[in-house]
Amino acid sequence: MYEKTENILKMAKESNTAVISFICMDYTMARSVVYAAEAANTPAIVMLYPEHVTVQHTTGFANYAAMVKELAGEVKVPIGLHADHDFTYDAVMNTIGAGFESVMIDGSMNDLDTNIALTKKVVLKARESGVCVEGEIGHVGAAASSDNANEDLYTKADAAEKFCRETGVNSLAVSIGNAHGEYKDTPHLDIPRLEEIHAATDVSLVLHGGSGIPDDQLLTAFSKGINKFNLGTEFLGRYYDAVAAFSLENADNPDPVKIINLPEYVQGKLQPYLEERLRTLCHF
Ligand SMILES: [Zn+2]
């Protein structure tokens, strides 16, 4: 069933666990997540990375929101919808207008006061329509440039406290040794820093750059305030591998419309992987 992400975050906070928010670029990925969540009997969030609309053209904003709500209606577990990194006020308003009730405004490339001003403006407008907002401070950079090891980018507890108090965000993405993309070396989350941020704030904390962080570190982080965990790179890699396997298996298949079997084949490969992730990491 469709559930507002705001409510799923509350459930995760009460259970002292995290919901996994999966980047899904199309129907095949979204359907795989929804049915894996049903099989694992746990909530999940289907998340749009806006560039998949604006750059890669895999979907549209409004049809994506409608697609996720329709898929969610096919299962019993709570399925949320969320839009990942938008960087401007206008972009967030466009996303909200398309039917998203949970959005992210990422002002983390700005100085703290500019980030606060931008995020606060988004929160005030979003609240009018009951939309929940995720912000970010510190800066979650790119794993390819080893940003996860750059403590200058890490979130500071006093800044997090000020940010949450002044903006009114529902959730906050933190930088504690995580980064987007594929890590060069095994990342090490700064758990004492997470504990400080958790003690200084009362919002749901969010961990971006989830691909490649060892499970024991993730589970520790989930017990110390991380209530949402974004998984993209690893999932997209599994998608590619499944398409490649389908292509190999059908190399000698003369059927001119063999492509129509691709989505079901890929979903059959992705669902067991997703189910394993949900069963291992989510404890509602
Ligand atoms: Zn991110």
Residues whose N, C-alpha, C, O or C-beta is under 5 A from the ligand:
A	BS01	ZN	H208
